[in-house]
Amino acid sequence: MTLTEGRRPGDRAVAADHVSLRRNNLSVVLRHIRESGPKSRARIAADTGLNKATVSSLVAELVERGLLREGSADSSRALGRPGQLVELDGSGVCGVGAEINVDYLAVTALDLSGEPVLERRVPVDVAHLDPGATLDRLTELIREAIAAVDARNGQLAGVTLAVPGLVQDEGTLSLAPNLGWGPVAVADEMRARLDDPAYPLLIDNEANLAALAAYSELRQDGPVQDLVLLTGAVGVGGGMVSNGHLLRGGRGYSGEVGHMPVAPPGRTCGCGRTGCWETVVGLSALLHQATDVDDPVRDPSLDVEQRLAGITQRAEAGDARTLAALGDVGAWLGIGGAILVNILNPDVLVLGGYFAALGPWLKEPLEIAIRDRVIAPDGGGCRVVRSELGFAAAVRGGAQIALDQVFVDPTVIGRADQGVAQ
């Protein structure tokens, strides 16, 4: 009779509880180091409430899995022998974020400490490609990112795809108005192209992922609990973080702020309606006012940052048409932004995408509108900031989502001599 056959049901339950408890404690230690920085084992025990022997065992396993490493001596101790600090070891574990947008595809691989392993964005006129051709191009970029992880003998925690539209739980893009897509089973299509990978493959709205990236960015400078991110490209989306958690809504469709009916009837939105906020603040609206049809900054084969650099040069040179267009977009941005602040009362309203790139001309009218149109005193305490992540926000947020699974359950990463845990 084997040992397994001789176990009683209660023994198996106790063993399962022990495994679950250890997995949770590994997560507690790893997340504590991420949030607090390098710590000695004694300090980790004191901060987490775990006993010193347990912490030593947990740290040893996390080091073996390549998630922590030994650092310098703890110089903060005034008496006794200094303890050895342990710190995050991100080099061997990576997450990949990939994005489909109207006029570009992008991919980023980040290691566990947030350092980029590879960053690529290529101009692609996605709006005029069929979904299959677009997903083929995106697969090439993802494989390039995975190759960069493999080149450093890294382990892949997962891949997250950012898409500009409504995403259902099972990974179906139900509607992407500015792409003309819907419904498309993006998750299934990409799994087939990537040969049914063992790593997690997730799909989410690009504004949601950009908001998570902005939240991580801002928390480095101080406590932030509630924010709204406005990401501007051809389409306009919003991501909202409330009390530190992404606000998705009842069916996961929140954040479609570009379709708030606040604009006068006129230009038809990508969704087929008129009066959407997107029609007066989206990049297409700005280019329509600031440029002629044959202007190079309208060319989708050029990288979006190159095109925005052209607009910036004209604005800095005092071009009257460009400044008038920016003034109009800024005024409308303020109207919609003030509505969002009145409803959600965020600590911070973050400008992302092209709003951030042209922030010197768009931030001030938004701040004025919040001051004048928000009923709460002092604009409800909301401040307006420009994201430093630019058009990389969504892919960085996607890579972070993939890596977050490691912090929740460090055992998904195998020990150094075992590879990725199955």
Secondary structure, 3 states (H helix, E strand, C coil): CCHHHHCCHHHHHHHHHHHHHHHHHHHHHHHHHHHHCCEEHHHHHHHHCCCHHHHHHHHHHHHHCCCEEEEEECCCCCCCCCCEEEEECCCCEEEEEEEECCCEEEEEEEECCCCEEEEEEEECCHHHCCHHHHHHHHHHHHHHHHHHHHHCCCEEEEEEEEECCEECCCCCEEEECCCCECCECHHHHHHHHCCCCCCCEEEEEHHHHHHHHHHHHHHCCCCCCCEEEEEECCCEEEEEEECCEECCCCCCCCCCHHHCECCCCCCECCCCCECECHHHHCHHHHHHHHCCCCCHHHCCCCCHHHHHHHHHHHHHCCCHHHHHHHHHHHHHHHHHHHHHHHHHCCCEEEEEEHHHHCHHHHHHHHHHHHHHHCCCHHHHHCEEEECCCHHHHHHHHHHHHHHHHHHHCHHHCCCCCCCCCC
